[in-house]
Amino acid sequence: MAYLGPRLGASRIFSHGATVFRLLGTFGMDGMGLATSRSPLERLEFDNAVLRKLPLDPSEESGVRLVKGACFSRVTPQPLNNPRFVAVSREALALLGLDADQVVNDPLGPQYLSGSKVMPGSEPAAHCYCGHQFGQFAGQLGDGAACYLGELLRENPSGRWELQVKGAGLTPYSRQADGRKVLRSSIREFLCSEAMFFLGVPTTRAGSVVTSDSRVLRDVHYSGHPRHERCSVVLRIAPTFLRFGSFEIFKRADEFTGRQGPSYGHDEIRGQMLDYVIEMFYPEIQQNHPDRVERNVAFFREVMHRTARLVAQWQCVGFCHGVLNTDNMSILGLTLDYGPYGFMDRFDPDFICNASDSSGRYSYQAQPAICRWNLLKLAEALAPELPAERAEAVMDEYLDLFNRFYLENMRKKLGLFIKEEPEDEMLITELLQTMHNTGADFTNTFRSLSLICCPTEAETEGEEDLRRTADLLLHQCASLEELKAANKPTMDPRELAMLLSLAQSNPSLFQMISDRVTIARQLDKLGKLKDLTETSQEELRAKQAEEWTSWITRYRKRLARELEGQSDEQAVKEERVRVMNSANPRVVLRNYIAQNAIEAAENGDFSEVQRVLRVLEKPGHGTTAQMERDEGEEQQQQASSSAARNPVPYDSKPPAWAQELCVT
């Protein structure tokens, strides 16, 4: 399988300020006379295996329709008016053997990478899949805005890479939409795809963002006041974009919704798809398991393994996907489809980044369980190729596997890399509880832990030392007013009272319109808000200091045990800091960072997107001084003025070093 680990390197393609492109001629002179200079994108050698191996829709009928007995439909991307680059990722384009400078300077680059012009060898198509959305089977979904361009088989770096453009127009799966994406959603997907990669989280990649003079009508806030926005396209890159929902097109009529997969009854295609996925992307499983059932069980176990590891990594960087439907789950264990995602600011296990998720089904703390639920739906979709009892046995391993991956990552974040002790799990739980109680910033708090010294056996910590250590973490805690705002119930008190009464008098009706988890969450917020209204800022700060002092004392005792029996204690301390700084990023893609880049781009300044990308490529960079040298003096001055223009509320509180950079 293609290598998905991060490779360091800075993208320095766009100059500061207005973006300038040098349009190169399509002809050049050499010693032999006039010679045609081909676009680098015309030299790509496509090997579109999935269209050869899986059934194609024979119909060329235009418009939305039900597609039966096929996995892909051929489509014609709709050209954009005056396409131009917003940003490119040097690292992602290198996977395709492309030089970013050549692509940016290629006059055909924006046309090819937006689908406005079809590259030689490309075969545009849209993928048919189904999905369970918010727990209910939705029937046929498919690539409503995404368009498969083709696949490249690369030797260096090795791997198969599928190219896909998102926002290239109508497909048979567009439903009531227009197949277009706008600048804000395209920039969000581009930046987060690359940010996750550099955080070390398995993900699809994004090679470029192209915008245009074509416009579509969008109601951003669903307020009844739509506005015209620029059509934009993201180039997405992955070994494959096949997903759990790809196997759900064979589903029989759902007992709750009555919907069925468009290819119900075409069981032979399920076998074809399973063979293709295993042979192409899990060749070691294909080679090691001649028995078909054993092969399929091994495949499902590996998908479960990768999914458990992926969601553990999400939890450890404070990432919330937002729409964990089965159609958004990669069959390779990659982060797929960046919609209403969010990185947590203040630590809150109930953090919800999707405004339409009123029940909290896809909240931060629910993600591990939801991924398990999605795996169960995949197992159902693979039957009878995957016997139910064998799938159940595999799923019995999920929880322990997730916990192991989670603890491995968390131990690194706490600098506990020498010994594994049973008490570590409780230490981690108490840390998260303290962060929640005090409203501490998730990313900044973990980054600050490396500044807590690791005591030797001969060292003792006095009261003054403990106070100074606690102050490091108190700087990341919320104020009284911020905590009040965070704990304000989202439900009207009268509605809450009515639902509580209904839960007692008519439980059946209550379950139809609400649920006990939602009500309990609202009551918990009310209780906390009541306590906070009876607390002064001074009392709150004293309580926060007490909680952090208590946890730090236990943490330092655990750190001291790391040094027991070590001959070179200084080397262990230095390695601890290195491990922690590599596991705890200084910078994540907070909403305000993405939003400021979007607003600049919408006003014609694309340089901010590329500048944010440069920062995200170095999420664990060692010192602010080094980052300042990399970004340059002029950008530092711009950052200060930008931060002054854009005060950031608590829920998107920037870290101190982010204010020094050019991303606010």
N, C-alpha and C positions, 0 to 999 in steps of 0.2 A: 504493500500500500504506500501511497505517496507520503513523504515526510511532512509532518504538520507542526513540528516544533519551531520556536522562534529563531530567526537569524537576524542579528543586529545590523543596523545600517541606517543612515539618515537619508531622508528624501529631501533634496535641495533642488527643486525644479522650478518653483515659482518665485519670482522676485518679490520683495516686500512692496506693498502698495498695489496698484492696479496690475493685474496679470497681463503679461506681454507674451505673445506667441510669435515666433519667427516662422513665417510661412515659406517653406522651401519649395523650390521649383520641382516639377516632376521629371525634369531632364537634367542630365549632368554631362560634362565633357571628360573624357579620359584620353589616354594616348592613342586609342584607336578611332577617335572621333566621337560623334554624338551617341550616347547610350541612355537608354531608359532607366530611371531610378525608381524602382518599385517601392511601394509602401511596405514597411516592415510587416504590416498586418496582412499583406498579400502573400507573404512568404511562409505563413503558418501552414503546417501540414496537418490536416484534419483526419482523424480516424474515428468516425462516428459509429462506434460499435453498438451502442444501445439501440439505435434505429435499425440496425441489421439483426439484432438478437431478439428484440421484442416487437410485438405486432403494432403496425401503424394503421391509423384510421384511414380506410380507403376513400372516405368521402372528402371532397374538396369544397363542400358547401360552406358558404360564409355565414357568420353569425353564431350566436349561442345555441348549443344543442346538446342532447344527451349522446355520449360517445360510448357505444357498446363494442365489446370484444377487441379493444385496442388500448395500448398504454400511452401512445403519443398521437398527436394530430399535427400535420404540417400546417404552418401558418406563414403569413407574409407580414413582417414587421412594418409598422406605419412610420414613414420618414418624419423627422422633426424639421422645423423651419429654422435655419441658421444654427445648427448644433455647435457647441463649443465646450471645451473642458473647464470644469470647476476645479478639479483636483485629480491627481493620480497617486497610486501607491507604488513606489519603486520596487519594494519587496514583493508585492503581489504580482506585478507584471513580470518580474524576473522568473517566476514559476513557469511562465509561458515562453521563456527564452527571449523576452522583449526588453529592450533598453528604454527606460522611461523617457529619457531626453529625446530619443528618436520618435517615440510615439507622440509626445507633446508637440514636436515640431513638424509632424506629418500633417499636411492639410486634409488628408482623408481620415486621420485618426478619430476625430469626434463623430464622423459619419459611420465608420465601421463599428465603433464601440458604443453606439447608441442604437444599432440596428437600422439606421437610416439608409445604409448601403450594406449589402451582403458580401462578406469576404469570400474569396474563392475557396471552395471546399466546404463552406458552411451550409448547413441544412436546417433552417429555422423550424422549430417545432415546439409544441406545448404539451406538457405532461398531464395525463389524466390520473387523478387520485381522489380519494374520499377522506373523511375524517370525522372524529368525534369532537364536537365543539362545545365547550363548557359541559361535557358529560353526555351530550346527546348526539346520536348519529345524524349527520347532516346530509348524507348521500353524496352525489358527485360534487366535487369542488374543482380541483385542478389548477393549472397555472393561468390565473385570470389576468395577470399583468406580466408575468415572467415569460421569457422566450429562450429556449435552448438554441444555442448557435452551433454547437458541435463539441468534439473532444480532441484534445491534443495528447499524444503519447510522447513523453519527454524522457530523455536519458539522463540529462543533467540540468536541473535536479530531476531525479527519477520520479516517475509516476504518471498517472493518467489524470488529466485536468479537463473538466467540463466547463465550458463558457456559457454564461447565461446573462441576458440583459433583462432588467426589471423596469417596466414602464414603457415597453415598445409597442403598446397598442392592443387592440382587441384579439381575443382568442375564442375558441369554442367554450371556454370555461370562465369567461368574464362575468357571467351572470348579469346583474343590473349595472355593472360598472363599465368604465370606458377603457380599461387596460392601461391607463396612464398613471404615472407617479409624479409628484411635484418636488420642488427643490428641498423643502424642509425634511420630508421623509427620506429622500435619497441621501442627503448629507448625513442624517442620523444613522442610516444603515451603513454607509461607507465608513464613517468614523468608528462605529462600534465593532464592525467586523475586524478592522485592523487593531483596535484597542484590545480586544479579547485575545487575538493572536499574540500580541506582545506581552500580555499578562500570562501567557502559557496555557490558555484555555483552548481546547479544540474547537475550531470554528470554520465556517465557510469564509472565504476571503472576498475582498472588494478591490478591484483593480483601478476603477476610475468612476468619476461622476461627470456626466455631460448634461448641460442645460441647453435651453433653446428659446426662440421667440414664440414657439407654439404655446398656447395657453388653454387651460381647462378651468372650469368653475368648481370651487371647493368652499364648503362651509366649515371653516377651521374649528370653530367653537360650537358647531351645531346650534347656532343662535338664530337662524333664519336670515343671516346676513352674509351670503356667500360672496367670494371675490375671485377674480381671475388670478391664477398662479401659473408660473412657467412649468411646462412639461420638462421633466428631467429623467435621466436613466442611469442606473448603477450597473456596472459590469461585475457580476458575481462569479467566483471561481471556487470549485470544489472537485474532488474526485468524482462525486456524483451527488445529485440533489434528490435521489430517491429517498423516501421517507416511510414511516410506519403506515401512513395513509395510502401509500402506493399499493399495499397488499389488501386494502379494504374495499377495492373496487369489486371484489367477488362476494361481498357480504350478502347474505339472505336478508329478507325484509326484517327490519329492526322491530322488536316487540313493543317498543315505546313510541317511536316516531313513525313507524310504517314504511320508512324509506329503505331502499335496498341499493346495493352497489350496481353501477351500470353494466358490469360484466358478470353479474351473478349467473352461475351455470357454466361459465367458461373456466373450469378448474384446470384445464391444460395450460392456460396462460399463467396461472399461479405457479405451476411447476417450472415453466419457462423463466419467469421472473426470479424465482428462488435460485435456479441454476445459474442464471446470469450474475446475480449479486454475489453468490459464493465464489464462483469461478473467477470473477473479475476482481473482487475486492477482498476476498478471504481465501486466497489460493492455498495457504497452508492447511486450512480446514478441508478443502477439497482433496488435497493430496493425502492427508492423514486419516481420512474416514471413507473407505470404499463403500460401507453400508450407508444407504441413503438416509434412513431414519437417524442413525448416529451422527451423520454429517449435519443434518438439520438441527438436531439438538445442540451440537457443538456450536453451530452458527448462532442459535438463539442465546446460548449462554454467553457468547462473546459480545453480542449486542447488549445484553443485560449488563455485562461487566463494564463495557464502555459507557453506558448510560449512567450507571451508578457512580463511576469515576467523574463523569462530566458534571452531574448535579452536585457532587461534593465540592468540585472546584468552583462552581457558581456560588455555593453557600460561603465559601472561604474568601471570596472577593466582594461579597455583598451585592451580587448581581441578581436581579429579578427579571425573568424573561417576559412575563406578562400575558402570553397567550400560548400556554403549553397544551394545545390541542394535539391529537395524534397526527394531524397533517403537518405539524411543525416540529416533528421529532425525526432527526436524521437516522437513517439505517446504519450510518458509520459512527454514530456517537459524537456528532459535531453540533455546535450551537448553530441553529438554523432559523432563518426568517426573523429579522430584527424589526419589530413593530413598536408597541408601547413599552419597551424595556426601560429599566432604570437601575442605576447603582444607588444603594442606600446612602443617605447622609447620616442623620441620627439613626442609631441602631434601634430597629423596631421589628421584632419577629413577625408582626402582622403587616409589614410594609406591602402595599399594593401599588403597582405602577400603572395599572390599566384602569382608566376611569370607568369602564363598562363592567368591571369585575366587582359588582356590589357585594357579592357573597364572600369574596376573598378566596375563591377556589384556587387561584393562581398566585396567592401571596407568597412572600419569601419563605416562610416556614413550611408552607404546604408543598413546595417544589419536589422534595424527595418522594413524598407519598404519591403525588400526581404522576411523576415519572414511572413509579411502580405500576400505577393504574394503567398508564399508556402501554407499558410492556405487556400487561395482561391482555389488552385489546389487540396488540400485535400477535400474541400467541393464538388468540381466537382466530385472527385473520389467516394465520399460517396453517391451521388445521384443515384437512387431516394430514398434511405433509409433516406437521409437528404434532405428535400425539398429546392429548390434553394432560394426561398424567405425567408425562415427561416434562412438559412445560411447567407444570405446577411444582415439580421437584426442583427445577432450575430457579423458579421464583422464590422458593424457600431460602435461597442463598442471598437474596437481594439486600435485605436489611443489614445483615452482618457485613456484607461487602461494602455497602455505602458507609457504615460507621467506621470501618477500617480505613477507607480512603479519607474520610472526613478527619479522623483523628491524626492520621499521618500528616495531612496538610496543616492542621491546627497546631500540632507539636512544632512544626517548622516555624509557624507564625509566632510562637512563644519562645523559640530558641531552645526547645527541648529535643535535641538531636542525638544525644548519646544514650540515654536510658529511656525505657518505656515503663511507666509505673501505673498501677491501677487507679491511683488518685488523680491522674492527669485529666481524665474525663470530667471529674467534679471540678477541678481547677478551671477548666475551659467553660463549663456551665456557669460557674460563679462569676467569671469574667464577663460573660455575655449578660448575665442578670444585672451586674453592676453597671454595665454600659447602658442597658435599657432603663434602669432606675434613674440614672443620672443624665440621660439624654446625650450620651457621648457619641461623637462622630466615629463611624465605623472604621473608615480608612485611616484617618489621622491617629486614632487611638492605637491601632495595631502598629502603625509605623513608629509611634512614640515608645513602644515597649522596649525597643533595642537600646534606648537611652537609660533604662533602669539597670544599674550595675549588678554584675553577678558576683556576690560576696564569696570570699575565700573562707576557709574554716576559722582562720584567726581573726577575721573581721567581724565587728559588731556594728550594728546600725543604731545611732542615737536618735533621739526624738526629732532633732533639727534635720538630720539627713532624711528621715522618713517623710517629714513635712515637705522638704524640697522635692523629693521623688513624687509625692502625691500631687504637688503643684503642676508637674508635667502633664498629668492626665486631667486635672481640673480645668486646664485651659481648653480641653475638648468638650467640656460638659455644657449643657444647655442652661440658659437663665430661667428664672421663674416664669417670666412671660412667655418664653419659647415653649416651656413644658406645658403651660396652660393651653396654648394654641394647639400643641400636638395632641393633647388629651381631650380636646373639645369633641363631644360626640357628633357624628355626621348625621344622626337621625334626630328629627324633631322630637322634643320631649313628649308631646301629645301623641305622636305616632308610636313612640316606644311604649307609653302607658297602655295604649290600645292593644298593641301586640302582646304585651305581658298579660293583659286580661284575657285576650283571645286564647293564649296558650293554655290557660287554666280552664276556660269554659268550652272551647271547641278545638281540641288539639289537631283534628284532621284538617280543618280549615286553616289553622295556623301554619301547618306544614306546607300547605299549598302556596302561601304568600310570603313565608319567611323561614328561618331556621334558628335553632337554639344557639348555634355557634355565633351567628351574627348578633343576636340579642345579648349573649354573654359578653361579647366584645364591647358592645355599647355600654353595658352596665359597668364593666371594668373601667372604661374611660370616665364614666360619671363619678365613680368612686375616687379615682385618682384626682380628678378635677376638684372635687370637694376638699380633699386633703390639701391640695395646692393652694386653694383660696384661703385656707386657714394658716398658711405658712408665709413667712417673710423671706426676702432674698437672702438675708444673713443666715437665717435658720436653714434654708435650703443648701447654701454653700457649706455650712458646717456639717450637714448630714452627708452631702456628697463627699466631703473630705474624709469623713469617718468611714464611709463605705470603701473608698479607694485605698485608704491606709490599711484597712483590714485585709483587702485582697492582695495588695503589694507585699505585705508581711508574709503571707502564705506563698506567694510567687517567689520571693527571694529565698525562702527556705528550700523550695523545689529547685531553684537554680543552683543553690549551694551543693545539692546532692549530685548535680551534673559534674561537679569538679572532683568528687571523691575518687581517689585512686588515679587521678591524672597527674602525670609527671610535669607537664608543661601547661600550667593553668592559664598563662597569658595567651598561649596559642588557642586554647579552647574558647576563651572569651572573645578573641578576635574572630574565630570561626563562627561563633554564635551570632555576632553582629552581622557577618556576611550572609549567613543563612536567613536571618530574620529580614534583612533588607531586600533579599531576593524574593522572599515570600510575601512581603508587605509593601505594596506599591506606594509611592509618594503621590501619584496622580492617577485618578480614574476618570472616565468620561461622565462627569456629573452633568445633570440636565442643563444647568446654566452655561456650562462651557459649550455644549453642543448648540444651545439656543443663540448664544452670542455669535458663533460662527455662522449660523443660519441667517441671522439678521444682517450680518455684514455681507453675506453672499447675495441676499435678496436686494441689497442696496448696491450691488455691482462690485464689491470687493471680495474676490475669491481667495485672496492670500491668507485670510484668517483660517480657512479650512485646512490649507496645507500646513500652516503654522501649528495648529492644534495637533495635526497628525504627527509632526516632528516631536512634539512633547509626549504624545501617547506611545511613540516608538521607544521611549526610555522611561517606562513607568516606575522603575526602581532606582533611578539615577541617584548617585551617592550624595552630592551636596548641591545646595542652591547655587554656590559660586560657580561650580562646573556648568550648571544649566545656564547660568547667566552668560558665561563665556560663549557657550554654544549658540545661544539665541541672539546675542548682540546687544550693545548698549541702546541702540535706537528702539528696539522692541521693548526693552525694559521701561523706557520712558512712556511708550504708548500704553503699556499695561497699566501703569499707575493712573494715567488720565482716564483710561477705559474703566478701571475699577471705580474711579470717582463718579463716572457718569452712570454706572450701573450698580447701585447698591443691591446686595444679594440678601434675600430673606433667609430666615433660619433653615427652612426646609431645603435650601440649596446652598448652604453655607460653604464658601470656598476655603480651602486650606491656605495658610499664610503664603506658602511658596507659590501657589497658583496665582495669587494676586501679584506676585513679583514677575510672573511670566506674561506672555503676550496673549493669553487665552481668555482673559476676562474683559 
